[in-house]
Amino acid sequence: MSMKKKFYIATDHAGYALKAYVKDFVLELGHEIVDLGPDSADRVDYPDFAKKCAEAVLAEEGSFGILICGTGIGISMAANKVPGIRAALCHDHYTAKLTRQHNDANILCFGERVVGKGVIEDMIEAFASTEFEGGRHAGRVAKIEGCAFGADI
C-alpha cells in the first residue's frame, strides 16, 4: 500500500460527469481529494480549471492533480503552460505508471470520451502508487523544467 497522497481534481463540462466517480475512487484508495470545480456540467473553459489545479499542486509540495476534459488533450496542454507542472495525458496503466516513474508527472490527465471507468481506476492506482525513479531521468526532468523557463536545452 502506498502512502496517502493529496489530489486536486478539476474538469471542464466535457469531463464533469466522471468527476464524482473519480473522487469516490480516490477516496476508496485512502487518498485525499479536493474538488476545484466546476460545480455543474454547464459550459466552461478548460484552461481556467487546468490553471486552478496546476497552481494548487504547486502550492502544496507532494500533492498531485487529476484533470479531465473530453479527450484530455486540451486540459493537459493548458496545465503544462504553468511552470513546474508536468501534466501527462494517459490512456492506460502503462502510460500512467511510466509518466510517474520517468517524468515525475504531477498531474494525471485523461478524457471522459476516451477511457472507461475500469481503465481510469487502473491509471489512478498506477499513478498514485508509482514513485519517480530519478537517476538518468532526473536530468531529463530538469531539462523539461528549464524549457518552461525559456532555458536552452
C-alpha positions as CSV (number, residue, x, y, z in Angstrom):
1,M,0.0,0.0,0.0
2,S,1.4,3.4,-1.0
3,M,1.4,6.4,1.3
4,K,-1.7,8.6,1.5
5,K,-1.5,11.3,-1.1
6,K,-3.4,14.5,-1.7
7,F,-5.0,15.1,-5.1
8,Y,-6.7,18.1,-6.6
9,I,-9.3,17.5,-9.3
10,A,-10.8,19.8,-11.9
11,T,-12.6,19.3,-15.1
12,D,-14.4,21.1,-17.8
13,H,-18.0,20.5,-18.8
14,A,-17.0,17.5,-21.0
15,G,-15.3,15.8,-18.1
16,Y,-17.8,16.7,-15.4
17,A,-19.8,13.6,-15.5
18,L,-16.9,11.4,-14.4
19,K,-15.7,13.7,-11.6
20,A,-17.8,12.3,-8.8
21,Y,-16.8,8.7,-9.7
22,V,-13.1,9.6,-9.8
23,K,-13.4,11.4,-6.4
24,D,-15.1,8.4,-4.8
25,F,-12.4,6.0,-6.2
26,V,-9.5,8.2,-5.0
27,L,-11.1,8.2,-1.5
28,E,-11.6,4.4,-1.6
29,L,-7.8,4.1,-2.2
30,G,-7.3,6.0,1.0
31,H,-6.1,9.3,-0.5
32,E,-7.4,12.8,0.0
33,I,-9.1,14.7,-2.9
34,V,-10.0,18.4,-3.2
35,D,-12.6,19.4,-5.9
36,L,-11.6,22.6,-7.6
37,G,-14.7,22.7,-9.9
38,P,-16.7,23.2,-11.9
39,D,-19.9,22.7,-9.8
40,S,-22.1,21.8,-12.8
41,A,-22.0,20.5,-16.3
42,D,-22.6,24.0,-17.7
43,R,-20.1,25.0,-20.4
44,V,-16.7,26.3,-19.0
45,D,-13.3,26.9,-20.4
46,Y,-10.8,24.1,-19.6
47,P,-7.7,26.4,-19.4
48,D,-9.3,28.1,-16.3
49,F,-9.6,24.9,-14.5
50,A,-6.3,23.5,-15.6
51,K,-4.6,26.6,-14.2
52,K,-6.5,26.4,-10.9
53,C,-5.4,22.7,-10.5
54,A,-1.8,23.4,-11.5
55,E,-1.5,26.3,-9.1
56,A,-2.9,24.2,-6.2
57,V,-0.5,21.4,-6.9
58,L,2.4,23.8,-7.0
59,A,1.3,25.4,-3.7
60,E,1.3,22.2,-1.8
61,E,4.5,20.2,-2.1
62,G,4.0,16.5,-2.7
63,S,0.4,16.9,-3.9
64,F,-0.9,15.8,-7.3
65,G,-3.7,16.7,-9.7
66,I,-6.2,15.0,-11.9
67,L,-7.6,16.8,-14.8
68,I,-10.4,15.6,-17.1
69,C,-11.9,17.0,-20.3
70,G,-13.4,15.4,-23.3
71,T,-10.2,14.0,-24.7
72,G,-7.7,15.1,-22.1
73,I,-5.7,16.9,-24.7
74,G,-6.7,20.5,-24.2
75,I,-6.6,20.4,-20.4
76,S,-3.2,18.8,-20.4
77,M,-1.8,21.3,-22.8
78,A,-3.2,24.2,-20.7
79,A,-1.8,22.7,-17.4
80,N,1.6,22.3,-19.0
81,K,1.8,26.1,-19.6
82,V,2.3,26.6,-15.8
83,P,6.0,26.4,-15.0
84,G,6.7,23.4,-12.6
85,I,3.8,21.3,-13.9
86,R,4.3,18.1,-15.7
87,A,0.8,17.1,-16.7
88,A,0.6,13.8,-18.5
89,L,-2.2,12.7,-20.8
90,C,-2.5,9.0,-20.2
91,H,-4.7,6.3,-21.7
92,D,-3.8,3.1,-19.7
93,H,-1.9,1.6,-16.8
94,Y,1.5,1.6,-18.6
95,T,1.4,5.3,-19.5
96,A,0.2,6.3,-16.0
97,K,3.0,4.3,-14.4
98,L,5.8,5.3,-16.7
99,T,5.0,9.0,-16.5
100,R,5.4,8.9,-12.7
101,Q,8.5,6.7,-12.9
102,H,10.3,8.5,-15.7
103,N,8.8,12.0,-15.9
104,D,7.9,12.7,-12.3
105,A,4.5,13.8,-13.6
106,N,2.4,15.7,-11.0
107,I,-0.9,15.8,-12.8
108,L,-2.7,12.9,-14.4
109,C,-4.9,13.9,-17.4
110,F,-7.4,11.8,-19.3
111,G,-10.5,12.2,-21.5
112,E,-14.0,11.2,-20.4
113,R,-14.9,10.4,-24.0
114,V,-11.7,8.3,-24.4
115,V,-11.3,5.9,-21.5
116,G,-13.7,3.8,-19.5
117,K,-14.1,3.5,-15.7
118,G,-12.0,0.3,-15.4
119,V,-9.1,1.9,-17.2
120,I,-9.4,5.1,-15.2
121,E,-9.2,3.1,-11.9
122,D,-6.1,1.3,-13.2
123,M,-4.5,4.6,-14.2
124,I,-5.2,6.2,-10.9
125,E,-3.8,3.2,-9.0
126,A,-0.7,3.2,-11.1
127,F,-0.2,6.9,-10.9
128,A,-0.7,7.0,-7.1
129,S,1.5,4.0,-6.3
130,T,4.5,4.7,-8.5
131,E,7.4,6.9,-7.4
132,F,9.8,8.9,-9.5
133,E,12.8,6.7,-10.3
134,G,15.3,9.6,-10.5
135,G,18.7,8.6,-11.8
136,R,19.1,9.1,-15.5
137,H,15.5,10.5,-15.6
138,A,16.3,13.4,-13.2
139,G,18.4,15.2,-15.8
140,R,15.7,14.9,-18.4
141,V,13.1,16.3,-16.0
142,A,15.4,19.2,-15.2
143,K,15.6,19.9,-18.9
144,I,11.8,20.0,-19.0
145,E,11.8,22.5,-16.2
146,G,14.4,24.5,-18.0
147,C,12.2,24.6,-21.1
148,A,9.4,26.0,-19.0
149,F,11.6,29.0,-18.1
150,G,13.0,29.6,-21.5
151,A,16.4,28.0,-21.0
152,D,18.2,26.4,-23.9
153,I,18.1,22.6,-23.9
